[in-house]
Amino acid sequence: MKTSLAALLFTLTASAGAAEPPPVFSTLQLTPETALTAARAALDKCRAAGHQVAVAVVDRAGTLQVLLRDRYAGAHTVDIAPQKAWTAASFRMSTAALAAETQAGKPMSGIRNAPRLMAIAGGQVIEASGMVVGAIGVSGAPGGEADDACALAGVKAVAEAIELRD
């Protein structure tokens, strides 16, 4: 009995390890039109609140798809918004959550020194059925919470259109 159980376990382990992953894979990407819809919605939300901002939307790999800058948004916003979007896409989490996880004294605090990382609120992931398909970053509103509210408006604007159907 012990011998047959050991043989069965060995066979299962060997066959599980022998399976080769496919040589290629596919991913979902936001179209430029969808990215623009998200960016416009975020910009409109900030404008309605009286904020001049820049909004960036990146694909799942963090590559910039859209960058909008309102007329009076600060010069720094065109650098910060894409960094927030890149950070959200790269870490697969909001930049506000990353900021909380990387506070001084926490195990991940050292990551704040990484290039391009922006651990302040205003970056949100864009998901379709639990998969990250992009991210949005907003910079220029007074405080991270206001940037975050605008970013969330951008996510909400495309959420129904990108939700995967069975």
N, C-alpha and C positions, 0 to 999 in steps of 0.2 A: 504494500500500500504506500509506504513512504517513498519507494523508488518510483512508482508511477506518478505520484503527486509531484515529486521533484522533476521528473521528465516533462510533465505537463507545464509546470512553471517555466522551465528552461525553454520549452518550445514557444510559449506565449511571449516570453521576454525577447527571444531571438527574432521572432517574426515581427514584433512591434518595432524593434530597432532596425530591421532590414528594410522597412518601407522608406523609400526615397521621396523627398518632397518634390513636387513638380518643378521643372526648371524655370518656369515663369509664373507670374501671378497677375491678377488685375485688381485695380482699386477704383473706388468711386471718386470723382473730382467734381467740384463746383464748376458750372459753366461761367464764363465771364459775365453773362447776363444775370445770373443768380447772385454772383459776387457783387455786382453793381447794385442790384436791388437791396441787398443787405446794407451796403455802404450808404446808399441814399436814405434808407429808413433810419439809420443811426444818425446821420447828419441832420435829417428833419427833426428827430427827437431833440437833439441838442439845440438846434435853432429855436424850436418852440419854447425851450427853457431859457433862451437868451445866451447860449454858449456858442462861442466860435471855436471849432475844433477841426482836427484832421482825423480821417477814418481810413483804416487800411484793412483789406481783406486778403488773406493768404490761402493757398491750397493746403492740403493735409501735410505736405512736406515743409511748409513755411515759406514757399515762394510767393512773392507779391503778385496779386491779380489786379487789385484796384486800390488806388490811393486818391482820396478826395480831400481837399483843404479848403475850408471856408475862407472868405475874403480877409477877415481880420484875425484868423488863427495865428498864434505865435509861430515864429520860424522853427522853433524846436519841435513842434508837433509833427512835422513831416518825417522826423527821425524816430520819435517816440512811438507813434501809433503803429508803424510796421514792426517795431521791436516788441510791443505788447502782443500783437497778433502772432508773430513768430514764436514767442515764448509760450502762448496758449497752445498753439499747434504742436510745438516740440514736446511739451510736458503733458499734453492731453488733459489740461485742467485750466481753470480760470487763473488769471494772474493774481487775483485777490487771494485765492486759496493757496497759491504758491508763495505769496508774500507771508501768509500766516505760517506756512511750513518751513520757511527759511529765516525766521527771526533769529537774532543773535542767541546763541546758546542751544539751538535746536540742531539735531544731527545733520540736517541738510543746509545749514547756514552758509557753508563754504561755497555753495553753488552760485551765490549772488555775485561772485567775482568773474563768472563766465562771460565771455563776450556776447553781446546782443541781448543778454537776459534782462528782462524788465519785470521785476517782482513788485509791481504796484498795480492796484485795481485799474480795470479798463480793458482787459483782454478776455475774450470769451471764446470757447470752442464752438464750432458749428457741427452738429451731429445729425446723422440720418440713421435711424434704427440702432442707436448705440455705437455707431462707428463715427470717428472723427473724419469729416470731409473737408474741413477748413477751420479758419479762426478769424476773428475780427478784433481790431484794436482801435481804441479811441483815445485821443489826447487833446487836452486844451480846456476842458471844463474845470470849474473850480473844485478840485478834489476827486479822488479816485471813485467815490460812490457815484458821482454825476457821470463820469466817463463810463462806468460800468452800466448805468441805467441806459445810456445811449447804445452801448454795445449790445445789450440784451434786446433792445428794440430792433436792432439789425438782425439778430438771430431769430427773433419771433417773426419778422417779416418774411423769412424764407422757410421756416420750419415745416409748414404744411406742404409746401411745394416739393421739398426734398425728402420727406418721409417715405421710406421704402414700403411698398405694398407687396403682399404675398400673391 
